[in-house]
Amino acid sequence: MSIGQLGPTELIIILVIIVLLFGVGRIGKIAGELGSGIRSFREGLKGDDTEDKQDLLKMDIQETAIDVDHETKS
């Protein structure tokens, strides 16, 4: 392996370190928020900025936060 390339072993070590630093619950929350942001960005590109869609997006974010909170308490 040459310098500058990451193999499977290095990627696994990096993943383990990230999980130890942030925890599974916080990573799930970050991923959920990232997904919501991407969805919102795509809707913004389409020009569909209705209040109904924004309310649904807010409810989706709240449900994701509740799900993550339940996972971290378990």
N, C-alpha and C positions, 0 to 999 in steps of 0.2 A: 504494500500500500504506500502510495506517495504522500507527501506532506500536503495538507489542505483538503483531503478527501475524508469523509466520515463513513465508516463502515457500520454494519449492523450492531456490533458491540458498543461502539461509541454512542450511537443513537439511543440504545437502550439505557446506557449509563446517564445520558443527558435527560431522558424521560423520567428516570427514577429520581434524579436530583430535583427536577421541576415538581414532581408529585410531592416529594418531601418538603419542599419550600412552601408550596401553595396549598397543598391538600386537595383531595379529590373534589370536595364540595365547591371550593372556590374556582377550580378549573372548569367545572360544569357550569357555574354561574357565568364565568367569563365567556365560555363557548356559546351559551344561550344569548347573552347580550350581543355577541358578535353576529350571531345568526339574525337576531332582530334588527341590528343595524344594517346588515346587508339587504334584508327584506325591505326595510324602509327606504334604502337608497334606490333599489330597483323600482319601487312604487313611485318614488320621486321622479325617476327618469321617465316613467310612463305619463306623469302628469295627473295621476289619480289621487289628489290630496283631498279626499272628502273626510268629513268629521267621523263618519262611521268607521272607516278603515283605521283612522288614528285611534279611536276608542278601542277597537279590536286589538290593535297592536299594544296598547297600554295594558289591556287585560291579559294578553299573552305574556308580556314581561312580568306582570304580577304573579301569574300562575307559575312561571318558570322559577321566580324567586321563592315562592312557597314550596315548590317541589324540591328545590335545592336545600331549603331550610330543613325540610323533613328528612332528607338524606343525611345531612350533617348531624342531626340529633340522634339518628339511629345507630 
